[in-house]
């Protein structure tokens, strides 16, 4: 279940920057946004979406969840 703030991020249709405290669900929101972009834009290639994180653990989590 997403918080209202997380839902607001997913409602955006373009570039997204997520800045929040540890444990607030940033990785989950990034994964949800990635999947939403792919589902909403069938002509969009996964290689056209850039997801940047400053934590190697978060990067591993994102890769694992989107595969």
N, C-alpha and C positions, 0 to 999 in steps of 0.2 A: 504494500500500500504506500502510495506517495503522499508526501505532505502537500499542503496548498502551495508552498513556495516551489516545490519540485514540479508540480503540475503547471505552474506559470512558465517555467523554463521550457517544458515540453510543448506549450502552446505557441511558442515562437516559431516562425517559419524561415528564419535565416540564421546568421551567425550567432553563436551563443558563447558567452564567457561565464564560467561558474567559479565563484570565489566563495568559500565557506570553510567553517571549522572542520577539524578532523571528526570523522564519524557521522557527518551530516548527510551522507548519501550522494556525494558528488559523482563517484564512479558509477553508481546505479543510474543516475540521471544522464550521464554521458552515454552509457550503453543504450538506454531507452531512446535518447535523441538520435543516435546513430541508426538504430533499427527503424525508427519513425521516418527518418529521411529516406531510407531505402524503400520502405513500403509506400510512401507517398509519392516518390519520384522513381517510377520504374525504369526510366532511361538513365538514372544516376548510377554510376559505377561505384562500388565500395572504395576504389582507388581515388575517387574524387572527394572523399570526406576526410578531413584532417582532424584528428583527435589528439590533443597534446595534454600530457600530464607530467608533473614534476616528480612523481614517485615511480620507481621501477615496479613496486608492488602493484600499484594502481594500473600501470601499463599492462602487466601480466594478467591482472583480473579482467581488464577490458578485452584483451585478445582472447582469453579463455571464454568469455561470455558471448562474444559476437561470432565465434566460429560454429 
